[in-house]
């Protein structure tokens, strides 16, 4: 039988792990914000009678508000 090799236990890089996780949370939060504001702007454009330009302006305003709130 072959002798079993003990592999060294790698030390986890906690600062890098936390930085990656914070980046993931930031990207997830802003992805949700962009998609929700896009859906609201599309509803305003299609059903609210704002049209393409109005829906785009609604989206820009909602993103600007979200930037300062979140």
C-alpha positions in Angstrom: 0.0 0.0 0.0 1.2 3.4 -0.8 1.9 5.7 2.1 -0.7 8.4 2.6 0.6 11.9 2.1 -0.6 14.6 4.3 -1.3 17.7 2.3 -0.6 21.0 4.0 -3.7 22.9 5.1 -3.9 26.2 3.3 -4.4 29.3 5.3 -7.5 31.2 4.1 -6.8 34.8 3.1 -9.6 36.4 5.1 -9.0 40.0 4.1 -9.2 39.0 0.4 -12.3 36.9 1.1 -14.1 39.8 2.8 -13.1 42.2 0.0 -14.5 39.7 -2.6 -17.7 39.2 -0.7 -18.2 43.0 -0.3 -17.7 43.4 -4.0 -20.3 40.6 -4.7 -22.8 42.3 -2.3 -22.2 45.7 -4.0 -22.7 44.3 -7.5 -25.8 42.3 -6.4 -27.4 45.4 -4.7 -26.8 47.6 -7.7 -28.0 45.0 -10.2 -31.3 44.7 -8.4 -31.6 48.5 -8.2 -31.0 48.9 -11.9 -33.4 46.1 -12.8 -36.2 47.4 -10.6 -35.8 51.0 -11.8 -35.8 49.7 -15.4 -39.0 47.8 -14.8 -40.7 50.9 -13.3 -39.4 53.0 -16.1 -40.7 50.5 -18.7 -44.1 50.5 -17.0 -44.2 54.3 -17.0 -43.2 54.3 -20.7 -45.6 51.6 -21.9 -48.6 52.1 -19.6 -48.2 55.6 -18.3 -48.0 57.2 -21.7 -44.5 58.6 -21.2 -43.1 56.9 -24.3 -39.5 56.1 -24.9 -38.0 59.4 -24.0 -40.2 59.8 -20.9 -39.4 56.2 -19.7 -35.7 56.9 -20.2 -35.9 60.1 -18.2 -37.9 58.2 -15.4 -35.1 55.6 -15.4 -32.4 58.2 -15.1 -34.2 60.0 -12.3 -34.8 56.8 -10.4 -31.2 55.8 -10.7 -30.0 59.2 -9.5 -32.4 59.0 -6.5 -31.2 55.4 -5.8 -27.6 56.6 -5.9 -28.2 59.1 -3.1 -30.5 56.9 -1.0 -28.5 53.7 -1.1 
